[in-house]
């Protein structure tokens, strides 16, 4: 595995791989890797010949009172894990490399950026879309791999790619969970033992919701109420949102057969905000 910190080094390495006839796979991350990230590498290795991973904690997607400064970072550990999993090129720029001057051009994906985390974190998805488009221009991959734990992010990036004719195929990948159901996240390390124990209620409430939809529930307000009531039973849980939306357009579901419905939650445990979701195709 080659580790580079400069944009011109990435472009040179990818150009060489292309000249050798290789398909380029790209896994963008903020680092502090876990099995969820590593599953994206596995998928990239299955589908492509040359896997690029980026590790960059992007300041544009953090609000003024969010956890940018304390976001977990351990580049040495990440390098080791990426190498073991088969990454060919690791791009780990610093902020000055990605934003050498204050940025005046940003990307806004209307409507899809507004609900869910967009309502709780104004400007967040503008920061995501902007850095992802920059990374796509730098790496120029054939395929890019994103985890569905942040299903809204996948929807935003996919729409941006379609609207702007970016020549990359977005590959959504399934959520990877701990043995007790908690979705893997770099932020899980913030949780105290008791917060960690109570956080499994997210998965449990989503499983209840999936079963309720499978058995015919189409009253979305009742579904949201049921999820809220289950989460609220945990004293440390502070609900940010519970919502049910058609996917990937993130509008109210029509309830028609074949429609994909996203049941999404964001909940704080202490200072840690966790997101999780379930995607259900209506029968």
JOQUIUR-V778616 format. One record per residue. N is the residue number from 1. RES is the residue in three letters. PHI is phi in radians with two decimals (none if undefined). OMEGA is omega in degrees with one decimal (none if undefined). BURIAL is 1 if it has 24 or more other ideal C-beta (glycine too) atoms within 12 Angstrom, else 0. Layout:
BEGIN
n:N res:RES phi:PHI omega:OMEGA burial:BURIAL
n:N res:RES phi:PHI omega:OMEGA burial:BURIAL
END
This chain:
BEGIN
n:1 res:UNK phi:none omega:176.6 burial:1
n:2 res:UNK phi:-1.73 omega:178.3 burial:1
n:3 res:UNK phi:-1.95 omega:-179.1 burial:1
n:4 res:UNK phi:-2.28 omega:-178.7 burial:1
n:5 res:UNK phi:-2.12 omega:-175.7 burial:0
n:6 res:UNK phi:-1.99 omega:-178.4 burial:0
n:7 res:UNK phi:-1.07 omega:-177.9 burial:1
n:8 res:UNK phi:-1.14 omega:177.9 burial:0
n:9 res:UNK phi:-1.20 omega:177.3 burial:0
n:10 res:UNK phi:-1.09 omega:-176.3 burial:1
n:11 res:UNK phi:-1.06 omega:179.8 burial:0
n:12 res:UNK phi:-1.14 omega:-178.5 burial:0
n:13 res:UNK phi:-1.16 omega:-179.8 burial:1
n:14 res:UNK phi:-1.20 omega:177.9 burial:1
n:15 res:UNK phi:-1.04 omega:178.4 burial:0
n:16 res:UNK phi:-1.09 omega:179.6 burial:0
n:17 res:UNK phi:-1.09 omega:178.4 burial:1
n:18 res:UNK phi:-1.12 omega:179.5 burial:0
n:19 res:UNK phi:-1.09 omega:177.7 burial:0
n:20 res:UNK phi:-1.52 omega:175.9 burial:0
n:21 res:UNK phi:1.42 omega:-176.0 burial:0
n:22 res:UNK phi:-1.53 omega:171.4 burial:0
n:23 res:UNK phi:-1.47 omega:-173.7 burial:1
n:24 res:UNK phi:-1.75 omega:173.1 burial:1
n:25 res:UNK phi:-1.89 omega:-175.0 burial:1
n:26 res:UNK phi:-2.32 omega:177.8 burial:1
n:27 res:UNK phi:-2.14 omega:177.9 burial:1
n:28 res:UNK phi:-1.43 omega:-180.0 burial:1
n:29 res:UNK phi:-2.47 omega:169.7 burial:1
n:30 res:UNK phi:-1.81 omega:174.6 burial:1
n:31 res:UNK phi:1.43 omega:-169.1 burial:1
n:32 res:UNK phi:0.87 omega:-167.7 burial:1
n:33 res:UNK phi:-1.12 omega:173.8 burial:1
n:34 res:UNK phi:-2.43 omega:-174.0 burial:1
n:35 res:UNK phi:-1.06 omega:175.8 burial:1
n:36 res:UNK phi:-1.08 omega:176.1 burial:1
n:37 res:UNK phi:-1.05 omega:-175.4 burial:1
n:38 res:UNK phi:-1.15 omega:176.5 burial:1
n:39 res:UNK phi:-1.16 omega:176.3 burial:1
n:40 res:UNK phi:-1.19 omega:175.9 burial:1
n:41 res:UNK phi:-1.07 omega:179.9 burial:1
n:42 res:UNK phi:-1.00 omega:-180.0 burial:1
n:43 res:UNK phi:-1.14 omega:178.9 burial:1
n:44 res:UNK phi:-1.09 omega:179.5 burial:1
n:45 res:UNK phi:-1.16 omega:177.2 burial:1
n:46 res:UNK phi:-1.16 omega:-169.8 burial:0
n:47 res:UNK phi:-1.73 omega:-174.0 burial:1
n:48 res:UNK phi:-2.33 omega:-175.5 burial:1
n:49 res:UNK phi:-1.85 omega:-174.3 burial:0
n:50 res:UNK phi:-2.52 omega:-172.2 burial:1
n:51 res:UNK phi:-1.84 omega:175.6 burial:1
n:52 res:UNK phi:-1.85 omega:172.5 burial:1
n:53 res:UNK phi:-2.11 omega:173.2 burial:1
n:54 res:UNK phi:-1.91 omega:173.3 burial:1
n:55 res:UNK phi:-2.21 omega:-177.1 burial:1
n:56 res:UNK phi:-2.70 omega:175.0 burial:1
n:57 res:UNK phi:-1.45 omega:-167.8 burial:1
n:58 res:UNK phi:-1.50 omega:-176.5 burial:1
n:59 res:UNK phi:-1.12 omega:-176.6 burial:1
n:60 res:UNK phi:-1.12 omega:-174.9 burial:1
n:61 res:UNK phi:-1.71 omega:177.2 burial:1
n:62 res:UNK phi:-1.87 omega:175.0 burial:1
n:63 res:UNK phi:-1.35 omega:-175.8 burial:0
n:64 res:UNK phi:-1.07 omega:-178.6 burial:0
n:65 res:UNK phi:-1.91 omega:-178.7 burial:0
n:66 res:UNK phi:-1.69 omega:-165.0 burial:1
n:67 res:UNK phi:-1.73 omega:-178.0 burial:1
n:68 res:UNK phi:-0.98 omega:-174.9 burial:0
n:69 res:UNK phi:-1.19 omega:-177.6 burial:0
n:70 res:UNK phi:-1.77 omega:178.2 burial:0
n:71 res:UNK phi:-0.99 omega:-172.9 burial:1
n:72 res:UNK phi:-1.11 omega:-179.8 burial:1
n:73 res:UNK phi:-2.38 omega:174.8 burial:0
n:74 res:UNK phi:-2.78 omega:-172.4 burial:0
n:75 res:UNK phi:-1.13 omega:-179.6 burial:1
n:76 res:UNK phi:-1.07 omega:177.9 burial:0
n:77 res:UNK phi:-1.10 omega:-179.2 burial:0
n:78 res:UNK phi:-1.08 omega:178.6 burial:1
n:79 res:UNK phi:-1.03 omega:-178.4 burial:1
n:80 res:UNK phi:-1.09 omega:-178.6 burial:0
n:81 res:UNK phi:-1.16 omega:-179.9 burial:1
n:82 res:UNK phi:-1.13 omega:179.8 burial:1
n:83 res:UNK phi:-1.09 omega:-178.6 burial:0
n:84 res:UNK phi:-1.10 omega:-176.0 burial:0
n:85 res:UNK phi:-1.53 omega:173.0 burial:1
n:86 res:UNK phi:1.83 omega:174.1 burial:1
n:87 res:UNK phi:-1.21 omega:179.0 burial:1
n:88 res:UNK phi:-1.56 omega:-176.4 burial:1
n:89 res:UNK phi:-2.40 omega:177.2 burial:1
n:90 res:UNK phi:-1.89 omega:179.8 burial:1
n:91 res:UNK phi:-1.84 omega:-176.4 burial:1
n:92 res:UNK phi:-2.21 omega:-177.0 burial:1
n:93 res:UNK phi:-1.33 omega:168.5 burial:1
n:94 res:UNK phi:-1.65 omega:-175.1 burial:0
n:95 res:UNK phi:-1.09 omega:-178.3 burial:0
n:96 res:UNK phi:-1.13 omega:178.1 burial:0
n:97 res:UNK phi:-1.26 omega:-178.3 burial:0
n:98 res:UNK phi:-1.39 omega:-178.8 burial:1
n:99 res:UNK phi:-2.30 omega:-176.5 burial:0
n:100 res:UNK phi:-1.15 omega:174.1 burial:0
n:101 res:UNK phi:-2.50 omega:-179.1 burial:0
n:102 res:UNK phi:-0.95 omega:-172.6 burial:0
n:103 res:UNK phi:-1.37 omega:179.4 burial:0
n:104 res:UNK phi:-1.99 omega:-179.4 burial:0
n:105 res:UNK phi:-2.03 omega:176.9 burial:0
n:106 res:UNK phi:-2.25 omega:-178.2 burial:1
n:107 res:UNK phi:-1.93 omega:178.4 burial:1
n:108 res:UNK phi:-2.15 omega:176.3 burial:1
n:109 res:UNK phi:-1.71 omega:-173.3 burial:1
n:110 res:UNK phi:-1.12 omega:174.9 burial:0
n:111 res:UNK phi:1.20 omega:-178.1 burial:0
n:112 res:UNK phi:-1.16 omega:179.9 burial:1
n:113 res:UNK phi:-1.47 omega:-170.1 burial:1
n:114 res:UNK phi:-1.47 omega:-174.7 burial:1
n:115 res:UNK phi:-1.44 omega:172.5 burial:1
n:116 res:UNK phi:0.90 omega:-177.7 burial:1
n:117 res:UNK phi:-1.16 omega:177.8 burial:1
n:118 res:UNK phi:-1.14 omega:178.2 burial:1
n:119 res:UNK phi:-1.28 omega:-177.9 burial:0
n:120 res:UNK phi:-1.39 omega:-174.0 burial:1
n:121 res:UNK phi:-2.24 omega:-176.7 burial:1
n:122 res:UNK phi:-0.96 omega:178.6 burial:0
n:123 res:UNK phi:1.49 omega:-175.9 burial:1
n:124 res:UNK phi:-1.00 omega:-175.1 burial:1
n:125 res:UNK phi:-1.32 omega:170.0 burial:1
n:126 res:UNK phi:-1.12 omega:177.8 burial:1
n:127 res:UNK phi:-1.14 omega:178.7 burial:1
n:128 res:UNK phi:-1.13 omega:-176.6 burial:1
n:129 res:UNK phi:-1.06 omega:-178.7 burial:1
n:130 res:UNK phi:-1.14 omega:-177.6 burial:1
n:131 res:UNK phi:-1.22 omega:179.6 burial:1
n:132 res:UNK phi:-1.16 omega:177.7 burial:1
n:133 res:UNK phi:-1.12 omega:175.6 burial:1
n:134 res:UNK phi:-1.02 omega:-178.7 burial:1
n:135 res:UNK phi:-1.12 omega:177.0 burial:1
n:136 res:UNK phi:-1.09 omega:177.8 burial:1
n:137 res:UNK phi:-1.17 omega:-178.8 burial:0
n:138 res:UNK phi:-1.26 omega:-173.0 burial:1
n:139 res:UNK phi:-1.51 omega:-176.2 burial:1
n:140 res:UNK phi:0.90 omega:-178.1 burial:1
n:141 res:UNK phi:-1.37 omega:170.9 burial:1
n:142 res:UNK phi:-1.45 omega:-179.4 burial:1
n:143 res:UNK phi:-2.32 omega:174.9 burial:1
n:144 res:UNK phi:-2.25 omega:-168.5 burial:1
n:145 res:UNK phi:-2.02 omega:-177.2 burial:1
n:146 res:UNK phi:-2.28 omega:178.0 burial:1
n:147 res:UNK phi:-1.39 omega:-179.5 burial:1
n:148 res:UNK phi:-1.38 omega:174.2 burial:1
n:149 res:UNK phi:-1.00 omega:171.4 burial:1
n:150 res:UNK phi:-1.81 omega:-176.5 burial:1
n:151 res:UNK phi:-1.13 omega:177.8 burial:1
n:152 res:UNK phi:-1.13 omega:177.8 burial:1
n:153 res:UNK phi:-1.04 omega:178.2 burial:1
n:154 res:UNK phi:-1.05 omega:179.8 burial:1
n:155 res:UNK phi:-1.13 omega:-179.4 burial:1
n:156 res:UNK phi:-1.11 omega:-177.8 burial:1
n:157 res:UNK phi:-1.15 omega:-179.9 burial:1
n:158 res:UNK phi:-1.08 omega:179.8 burial:1
n:159 res:UNK phi:-1.19 omega:177.5 burial:1
n:160 res:UNK phi:-1.01 omega:-178.7 burial:1
n:161 res:UNK phi:-1.10 omega:179.1 burial:1
n:162 res:UNK phi:-1.18 omega:-175.5 burial:0
n:163 res:UNK phi:-1.14 omega:-174.4 burial:0
n:164 res:UNK phi:-1.79 omega:176.9 burial:0
n:165 res:UNK phi:0.94 omega:176.8 burial:0
n:166 res:UNK phi:-1.35 omega:-173.8 burial:1
n:167 res:UNK phi:-1.41 omega:177.9 burial:0
n:168 res:UNK phi:-2.46 omega:175.2 burial:1
n:169 res:UNK phi:-1.69 omega:178.7 burial:1
n:170 res:UNK phi:-1.47 omega:-180.0 burial:1
n:171 res:UNK phi:-1.99 omega:176.4 burial:1
n:172 res:UNK phi:-1.28 omega:-176.8 burial:1
n:173 res:UNK phi:-2.16 omega:-173.6 burial:1
n:174 res:UNK phi:-1.13 omega:176.2 burial:1
n:175 res:UNK phi:-1.12 omega:174.5 burial:1
n:176 res:UNK phi:-1.83 omega:-173.0 burial:1
n:177 res:UNK phi:-2.12 omega:170.0 burial:1
n:178 res:UNK phi:-1.19 omega:-177.6 burial:0
n:179 res:UNK phi:-1.02 omega:-178.8 burial:0
n:180 res:UNK phi:-1.60 omega:174.4 burial:0
n:181 res:UNK phi:1.78 omega:-178.9 burial:0
n:182 res:UNK phi:-1.08 omega:178.6 burial:1
n:183 res:UNK phi:-1.14 omega:179.8 burial:1
n:184 res:UNK phi:-1.17 omega:-178.5 burial:1
n:185 res:UNK phi:-2.71 omega:175.6 burial:1
n:186 res:UNK phi:-1.06 omega:-177.4 burial:1
n:187 res:UNK phi:-1.34 omega:179.8 burial:1
n:188 res:UNK phi:-1.05 omega:-179.3 burial:1
n:189 res:UNK phi:-1.16 omega:178.0 burial:0
n:190 res:UNK phi:-1.26 omega:-169.9 burial:0
n:191 res:UNK phi:-1.25 omega:170.2 burial:1
n:192 res:UNK phi:-1.24 omega:179.1 burial:0
n:193 res:UNK phi:-0.95 omega:-179.1 burial:0
n:194 res:UNK phi:-1.27 omega:175.2 burial:0
n:195 res:UNK phi:-1.06 omega:-179.6 burial:1
n:196 res:UNK phi:-1.07 omega:-179.5 burial:1
n:197 res:UNK phi:-1.14 omega:-177.9 burial:0
n:198 res:UNK phi:-1.29 omega:-175.2 burial:1
n:199 res:UNK phi:-1.15 omega:177.9 burial:1
n:200 res:UNK phi:-1.13 omega:179.2 burial:1
n:201 res:UNK phi:-1.11 omega:178.5 burial:1
n:202 res:UNK phi:-1.07 omega:-179.6 burial:1
n:203 res:UNK phi:-1.12 omega:-178.2 burial:1
n:204 res:UNK phi:-1.08 omega:-178.9 burial:1
n:205 res:UNK phi:-1.24 omega:177.3 burial:1
n:206 res:UNK phi:-1.20 omega:176.9 burial:1
n:207 res:UNK phi:-1.12 omega:175.8 burial:1
n:208 res:UNK phi:-1.04 omega:-178.2 burial:1
n:209 res:UNK phi:-1.12 omega:179.1 burial:1
n:210 res:UNK phi:-1.06 omega:-179.8 burial:1
n:211 res:UNK phi:-1.17 omega:179.5 burial:0
n:212 res:UNK phi:-1.11 omega:178.2 burial:1
n:213 res:UNK phi:-1.17 omega:-178.9 burial:1
n:214 res:UNK phi:-1.08 omega:-179.6 burial:0
n:215 res:UNK phi:-1.64 omega:168.4 burial:0
n:216 res:UNK phi:1.95 omega:-179.8 burial:0
n:217 res:UNK phi:-1.17 omega:177.8 burial:1
n:218 res:UNK phi:-2.23 omega:174.8 burial:0
n:219 res:UNK phi:-1.54 omega:-170.9 burial:0
n:220 res:UNK phi:-1.17 omega:177.9 burial:1
n:221 res:UNK phi:-1.14 omega:177.8 burial:0
n:222 res:UNK phi:-1.15 omega:178.4 burial:0
n:223 res:UNK phi:-1.10 omega:178.8 burial:1
n:224 res:UNK phi:-1.10 omega:178.3 burial:1
n:225 res:UNK phi:-1.05 omega:-179.2 burial:0
n:226 res:UNK phi:-1.08 omega:178.2 burial:1
n:227 res:UNK phi:-1.14 omega:179.8 burial:1
n:228 res:UNK phi:-1.03 omega:-177.8 burial:1
n:229 res:UNK phi:-1.07 omega:-179.8 burial:0
n:230 res:UNK phi:-1.20 omega:179.8 burial:1
n:231 res:UNK phi:-1.17 omega:-176.6 burial:1
n:232 res:UNK phi:-1.13 omega:177.6 burial:0
n:233 res:UNK phi:-1.20 omega:178.3 burial:0
n:234 res:UNK phi:-1.60 omega:-172.0 burial:1
n:235 res:UNK phi:-1.09 omega:-177.7 burial:0
n:236 res:UNK phi:-1.55 omega:-176.4 burial:1
n:237 res:UNK phi:-1.46 omega:175.1 burial:1
n:238 res:UNK phi:-2.07 omega:-172.3 burial:1
n:239 res:UNK phi:-1.29 omega:171.7 burial:1
n:240 res:UNK phi:-1.52 omega:174.5 burial:1
n:241 res:UNK phi:-2.66 omega:165.6 burial:1
n:242 res:UNK phi:-2.32 omega:-177.6 burial:1
n:243 res:UNK phi:-2.54 omega:178.0 burial:1
n:244 res:UNK phi:-2.28 omega:-175.2 burial:1
n:245 res:UNK phi:-2.42 omega:172.0 burial:1
n:246 res:UNK phi:-1.18 omega:-176.9 burial:1
n:247 res:UNK phi:-2.11 omega:11.6 burial:1
n:248 res:UNK phi:-1.72 omega:-174.2 burial:1
n:249 res:UNK phi:-1.40 omega:176.7 burial:1
n:250 res:UNK phi:0.99 omega:174.2 burial:1
n:251 res:UNK phi:-2.11 omega:178.7 burial:0
n:252 res:UNK phi:-0.99 omega:-178.7 burial:0
n:253 res:UNK phi:-1.17 omega:175.3 burial:1
n:254 res:UNK phi:-1.57 omega:178.1 burial:0
n:255 res:UNK phi:1.43 omega:-176.8 burial:0
n:256 res:UNK phi:-1.60 omega:178.9 burial:0
n:257 res:UNK phi:-0.99 omega:179.9 burial:0
n:258 res:UNK phi:1.58 omega:179.4 burial:0
n:259 res:UNK phi:-1.24 omega:174.6 burial:1
n:260 res:UNK phi:-1.62 omega:-177.9 burial:1
n:261 res:UNK phi:-2.08 omega:177.7 burial:1
n:262 res:UNK phi:-1.78 omega:172.6 burial:1
n:263 res:UNK phi:-1.82 omega:-169.8 burial:1
n:264 res:UNK phi:-2.15 omega:179.1 burial:1
n:265 res:UNK phi:-2.36 omega:168.1 burial:1
n:266 res:UNK phi:-2.35 omega:-173.6 burial:1
n:267 res:UNK phi:-2.45 omega:175.4 burial:1
n:268 res:UNK phi:-1.67 omega:168.3 burial:1
n:269 res:UNK phi:-2.13 omega:-172.7 burial:1
n:270 res:UNK phi:1.11 omega:-178.4 burial:0
n:271 res:UNK phi:-1.61 omega:-172.3 burial:0
n:272 res:UNK phi:-1.82 omega:179.0 burial:1
n:273 res:UNK phi:-1.78 omega:-178.8 burial:1
n:274 res:UNK phi:-1.95 omega:173.1 burial:1
n:275 res:UNK phi:-2.07 omega:176.7 burial:1
n:276 res:UNK phi:-2.79 omega:-179.8 burial:1
n:277 res:UNK phi:-2.82 omega:171.0 burial:1
n:278 res:UNK phi:-2.38 omega:175.7 burial:1
n:279 res:UNK phi:-1.85 omega:-177.6 burial:1
n:280 res:UNK phi:-2.24 omega:173.2 burial:1
n:281 res:UNK phi:-1.64 omega:-175.7 burial:0
n:282 res:UNK phi:-1.25 omega:176.6 burial:1
n:283 res:UNK phi:-1.38 omega:none burial:0
END
